[in-house]
Amino acid sequence: MHLARLAKPTRLELQGKNTMTLTEPFLSWDFVGFHEPAWVDLPSFTEIQAGPYLPQGLLSSWDSYHRLPKSDASHLLERSQRLGEIADQLAGHPLEGPLQDWMLWLERMARLKAGYLNALLRLETEGWFEETRMEAYLCDLSRLCDRGRKPLYLTRDRYLLPDRAVFWGDFWMECLDPCHRQEAYLHKVWQQRRAELPPYLLWLEDFSTVAHERWVRYLTPAAQGEAILQIDEGLLRNMRGRALNCAERQHFLFVIDLDGEIYVHRYEPWLCHASFTRGQAVLGAGILQAREGLLTHLKFESGHYLSGPEHWWQTIEILMTRGLHWGERTRVTVFDRFRYISTLVPTRALASRSGFFSSLGLSSAYLSE
């Protein structure tokens, strides 16, 4: 992908069909904040075995919905409308006890799925064009030109984890999926036959990905504001002024956005580095540990953003410019292509870029790359 094209224009043409502002993050139609997978379809009639509990009219609507082709874009609107009708029928058929919770769950699932199909319908209307949309999503990078900073993008490569026999990486499609699923392995299967298959997200409808499929929950604007890191008197603090503190095996994820704002959040299973900026480009990403606000460990490890030497030093510079107190017992961990390097970095090593890399034991030839 030729990112140089993003330096000057503020709009992109989507193959003649539409225009899109480069900074538009699709806030109006993704599923940020939901705690249930919106892509999961209603179970079939036989799966729920609900005959005795549901009215005949609802059962008829349910059956006709499942008869509609899932991977045919021409049926997206009809499928969404049928789901809305089913949800209204479920809401109008109250039950008591445990069955009431079950009905509410089915109603919520129907409405979430209808919303997801509307998102696919918008993609169908505007054009699927994944590569073009990805360029638009990255945003206008011209404001970085005068700062001499190097943006860091979502991983576009795919790696095999031998111990788990699964593919990992290739996260760029995740930010275009309204539900942000991590399905590099399925995208690989689709790419091999893309000429004879429907668009990727529509193909997944027929593939029926399961409820426990791994996906990323992006932070809402309010939660993003709460995650801003404060550096006060050299110490790391949250927005409420409390010093960051974690046990030995606990850690925080952090990213630095294109404006130099630092976001941090205690690690949670649903959280990843893309959660903070919705998968857009950043200046730095990694893991940190702190005791009573004092930074003890800075680890440049991120699956979504595989940072390199330039980004390591860029992050250090931003932290020091913000007034971070660097203790003599602060450890830095980086991944040098084939190995992890983890060592204490003294304050004097931060006086220059070469001093920082020399403290990691990296050669001058490596520094020039």
VOGU-3710 file (C-alpha; in Angstrom, 3 decimals, decimal comma):
1> mhlarlakpt> 0,000/0,000/0,000  1,422/3,386/-1,016  0,935/5,623/2,000  2,528/8,594/0,253  -0,797/9,200/-1,440  -2,283/10,144/1,936  0,060/13,037/2,598  -1,900/15,828/0,851  -5,481/14,980/-0,168  -8,269/15,234/2,357
11> rlelqgkntm> -10,757/13,051/0,513  -10,614/9,783/-1,388  -12,759/8,551/-4,239  -14,232/5,106/-3,598  -13,940/3,888/-7,191  -16,269/6,588/-8,443  -19,201/5,643/-6,206  -18,648/7,783/-3,154  -16,283/10,085/-1,354  -15,070/9,611/2,171
21> tltepflswd> -13,279/12,004/4,497  -9,945/10,494/5,467  -10,493/11,065/9,157  -13,922/9,408/9,245  -13,655/6,530/11,746  -17,053/4,948/10,924  -18,308/5,931/14,387  -21,901/5,843/13,214  -22,152/2,170/12,441  -19,686/-0,006/14,290
31> fvgfhepawv> -20,466/-1,908/17,471  -18,256/-0,180/20,019  -19,436/-0,766/23,574  -21,472/-3,912/22,981  -20,575/-6,895/25,128  -22,193/-9,500/22,917  -21,123/-10,534/19,407  -23,487/-8,785/16,999  -22,573/-11,049/14,089  -24,013/-14,197/15,737
41> dlpsfteiqa> -27,218/-15,211/14,016  -30,452/-16,333/15,579  -30,387/-20,067/16,293  -32,400/-22,283/14,017  -35,794/-23,491/15,051  -34,550/-26,977/15,810  -31,623/-25,647/17,853  -33,760/-23,798/20,352  -36,568/-26,412/20,492  -38,977/-23,626/21,375
51> gpylpqglls> -42,149/-24,853/19,705  -44,326/-25,070/22,823  -43,310/-21,617/24,076  -43,560/-19,375/21,013  -46,670/-18,298/19,049  -47,200/-19,738/15,582  -46,832/-16,359/13,880  -43,396/-15,887/15,392  -42,354/-19,388/14,386  -43,412/-18,676/10,808
61> swdsyhrlpk> -41,349/-15,448/10,740  -38,408/-17,300/12,247  -38,546/-20,027/9,627  -38,900/-17,611/6,694  -35,918/-15,588/7,946  -33,636/-18,615/7,948  -34,721/-19,508/4,421  -33,208/-16,295/3,033  -29,720/-16,702/1,472  -27,085/-15,322/3,827
71> sdashllers> -24,297/-14,500/1,395  -26,493/-12,761/-1,186  -26,257/-8,972/-0,815  -29,683/-8,500/-2,416  -31,283/-10,062/0,671  -29,518/-7,935/3,305  -32,339/-5,422/3,683  -35,029/-8,119/3,831  -33,054/-10,105/6,418  -32,638/-6,999/8,571
81> qrlgeiadql> -36,347/-6,163/8,345  -37,353/-9,720/9,253  -35,096/-9,607/12,303  -36,705/-6,340/13,397  -40,137/-7,938/13,106  -38,974/-10,980/15,083  -37,539/-8,742/17,822  -40,834/-6,818/18,069  -42,781/-10,083/18,281  -40,482/-11,377/21,019
91> aghplegplq> -40,893/-8,133/22,971  -44,669/-8,423/22,693  -44,789/-11,992/23,972  -43,868/-11,747/27,687  -43,132/-14,871/29,710  -42,434/-15,384/33,390  -39,458/-16,846/35,214  -36,341/-18,138/33,437  -38,114/-18,138/30,071  -38,440/-14,358/30,258
101> dwmlwlerma> -34,650/-13,962/30,397  -34,363/-16,340/27,483  -36,832/-14,286/25,415  -35,003/-11,072/26,250  -31,743/-12,649/25,129  -33,277/-13,704/21,803  -34,755/-10,244/21,301  -31,414/-8,563/21,988  -29,644/-10,951/19,633  -32,157/-10,226/16,874
111> rlkagylnal> -31,725/-6,466/17,208  -27,929/-6,667/17,316  -27,883/-8,887/14,246  -30,250/-6,528/12,427  -27,901/-3,646/13,193  -24,958/-5,624/11,893  -26,783/-6,447/8,654  -27,539/-2,731/8,244  -23,792/-2,102/8,523  -23,167/-4,646/5,770
121> lrletegwfe> -25,923/-3,026/3,715  -24,133/0,303/3,979  -20,925/-1,353/2,801  -22,800/-2,877/-0,111  -24,253/0,517/-1,020  -20,959/2,404/-0,777  -18,797/-0,369/-2,190  -16,800/-3,070/-0,431  -13,366/-1,899/-1,736  -11,366/-3,039/1,294
131> etrmeaylcd> -8,008/-1,634/0,205  -9,436/1,820/-0,514  -11,319/1,877/2,753  -8,205/0,933/4,645  -6,324/3,881/3,191  -9,196/6,179/4,123  -9,312/4,769/7,633  -5,646/5,446/8,341  -6,433/9,188/8,263  -4,603/12,200/6,894
141> lsrlcdrgrk> -0,941/11,918/7,902  0,160/15,329/6,630  0,177/16,818/10,144  3,084/14,519/11,005  5,396/15,857/8,324  6,666/18,821/10,334  7,193/16,798/13,511  9,635/14,279/12,125  7,724/11,414/13,687  7,162/8,001/12,231
151> plyltrdryl> 3,606/6,565/12,320  3,054/2,952/13,263  0,330/1,006/11,459  -1,661/-2,127/12,140  0,177/-5,306/11,260  -0,372/-6,296/7,652  1,720/-9,466/7,798  0,596/-12,916/8,838  2,593/-15,225/11,083  2,193/-18,839/12,098
161> lpdravfwgd> 2,314/-19,708/15,786  3,763/-23,251/15,724  2,771/-24,098/19,290  -0,899/-23,321/18,567  -0,933/-24,129/14,847  -2,837/-20,919/14,096  -2,135/-17,837/12,020  -1,695/-14,541/13,833  -1,424/-10,975/12,609  -2,935/-9,313/9,541
171> fwmecldpch> -5,081/-7,094/11,734  -6,034/-4,468/9,179  -9,369/-6,090/8,267  -10,320/-6,031/11,941  -10,910/-2,271/11,941  -13,134/-2,475/8,847  -15,280/-5,256/10,294  -18,149/-3,604/12,234  -17,552/-6,183/15,000  -13,732/-6,100/14,853
181> rqeaylhkvw> -13,159/-9,849/14,676  -9,650/-11,275/14,624  -9,950/-13,761/11,794  -6,700/-13,691/9,890  -7,003/-17,409/9,178  -10,439/-17,030/7,591  -9,321/-14,033/5,558  -6,484/-16,176/4,230  -8,961/-18,840/3,117  -11,116/-16,191/1,442
191> qqrraelppy> -8,169/-14,580/-0,349  -7,272/-17,866/-2,019  -10,692/-18,010/-3,697  -11,800/-14,369/-3,652  -12,579/-14,282/-7,390  -15,371/-16,837/-6,991  -16,631/-15,769/-3,558  -18,768/-12,832/-2,356  -17,075/-9,964/-0,461  -15,261/-11,140/2,671
201> llwledfstv> -17,684/-9,887/5,345  -20,651/-11,165/3,365  -18,921/-14,532/2,917  -18,573/-14,753/6,710  -22,369/-14,628/6,961  -22,598/-17,942/5,163  -19,586/-19,250/7,063  -21,406/-18,715/10,385  -18,559/-17,709/12,685  -19,286/-18,722/16,246
211> aherwvrylt> -20,151/-16,735/19,352  -16,813/-17,238/21,085  -14,799/-15,982/18,115  -12,109/-13,605/19,376  -12,915/-9,952/18,802  -11,710/-6,590/20,048  -13,866/-4,078/21,871  -12,878/-0,545/20,960  -13,189/2,090/23,682  -16,111/4,467/23,535
221> paaqgeailq> -15,162/8,175/23,389  -15,977/8,488/27,112  -13,842/5,474/28,038  -11,059/6,766/25,819  -11,077/10,039/27,730  -10,837/8,144/31,015  -7,780/6,270/29,704  -5,634/9,373/29,115  -2,349/9,156/31,014  -1,208/12,065/33,147
231> idegllrnmr> 2,442/12,634/34,070  2,621/14,764/37,185  5,896/15,477/38,979  7,465/12,660/37,000  4,892/10,052/38,076  2,327/8,190/35,975  -1,238/8,954/36,992  -4,712/8,254/35,649  -7,283/10,949/34,903  -8,417/10,920/38,530
241> gralncaerq> -4,941/11,702/39,753  -4,224/8,258/41,169  -0,722/6,896/40,707  -0,499/3,819/38,490  0,358/0,731/40,491  0,459/-2,951/39,602  1,573/-6,208/41,120  4,570/-8,078/39,736  2,595/-10,025/37,118  0,151/-7,268/36,269
251> hflfvidldg> 0,660/-4,695/33,557  -0,907/-1,832/31,646  -1,275/-1,456/27,885  -0,391/1,921/26,421  -0,463/3,664/23,055  0,506/7,139/21,904  -1,792/8,588/19,263  -0,739/10,772/16,330  -1,180/13,937/18,418  1,106/12,646/21,149
261> eiyvhryepw> -1,697/11,858/23,615  -0,879/8,836/25,765  -3,573/6,302/26,668  -3,191/3,576/29,248  -5,465/0,863/30,647  -4,915/-2,066/32,943  -4,812/-5,246/30,883  -8,132/-6,995/30,325  -8,768/-10,075/28,115  -10,945/-8,046/25,742
271> lchasftrgq> -8,469/-5,175/25,445  -5,695/-4,758/22,877  -3,635/-1,851/21,625  -6,089/-1,194/18,788  -8,839/-0,588/21,380  -7,564/2,894/22,235  -7,419/4,465/18,764  -9,804/2,137/16,942  -6,986/0,617/14,920  -5,699/3,865/13,479
281> avlgagilqa> -2,024/4,722/13,220  -0,121/5,520/16,430  3,312/6,804/17,409  4,070/4,108/19,935  2,554/1,063/21,625  3,564/-1,394/24,286  3,253/-2,521/27,888  4,287/-0,759/31,061  4,524/-1,566/34,750  4,615/0,975/37,562
291> regllthlkf> 4,896/1,099/41,333  3,232/4,042/43,034  3,407/5,941/39,755  7,097/5,274/39,123  7,792/3,529/35,820  9,546/0,212/36,479  9,283/-1,594/33,148  8,684/-0,389/29,591  8,103/-3,252/27,184  7,726/-2,666/23,458
301> esghylsgpe> 5,468/-5,618/22,738  2,287/-5,400/20,700  0,708/-7,850/18,306  -1,382/-5,231/16,536  1,512/-2,781/16,217  4,883/-4,423/15,656  7,121/-1,499/16,566  10,723/-1,092/15,471  13,758/0,837/16,751  12,477/4,182/15,487
311> hwwqtieilm> 9,275/3,789/17,465  11,087/2,685/20,629  13,148/5,851/20,730  10,172/7,954/19,616  8,203/6,691/22,620  11,085/7,412/25,002  11,379/10,960/23,667  7,661/11,648/24,094  7,629/10,301/27,650  10,686/12,313/28,662
321> trglhwgert> 9,328/15,469/27,015  6,181/15,048/29,098  8,316/15,095/32,232  8,571/11,412/33,108  10,954/10,587/35,950  13,189/7,762/34,775  14,435/5,688/37,677  17,806/3,957/37,678  15,981/0,623/38,095  13,706/1,084/35,074
331> rvtvfdrfry> 13,829/-1,885/32,725  13,286/-1,807/28,961  12,341/-4,841/26,868  12,406/-4,879/23,072  12,097/-7,554/20,414  15,130/-7,567/18,116  13,809/-9,566/15,158  14,603/-12,977/16,608  15,055/-12,426/20,339  13,900/-10,422/23,308
341> istlvptral> 16,363/-7,983/24,868  15,529/-6,965/28,427  17,849/-4,816/30,508  18,001/-1,953/33,008  18,488/1,340/31,204  20,150/4,100/33,274  18,998/7,699/33,010  22,268/8,803/31,412  21,581/6,458/28,468  18,586/8,586/27,511
351> asrsgffssl> 20,702/11,617/26,696  20,870/10,523/23,058  19,398/8,019/20,653  22,705/6,230/20,261  23,116/6,045/24,035  19,722/4,438/24,427  20,362/1,764/21,804  23,876/1,143/23,065  22,431/0,425/26,511  20,381/-2,324/24,861
361> glssaylse> 23,536/-3,799/23,350  22,525/-3,063/19,773  25,200/-2,465/17,147  25,755/0,757/15,219  24,796/-1,053/11,988  21,439/-1,894/13,515  20,873/1,703/14,593  21,261/2,997/11,040  18,342/0,938/9,706
//
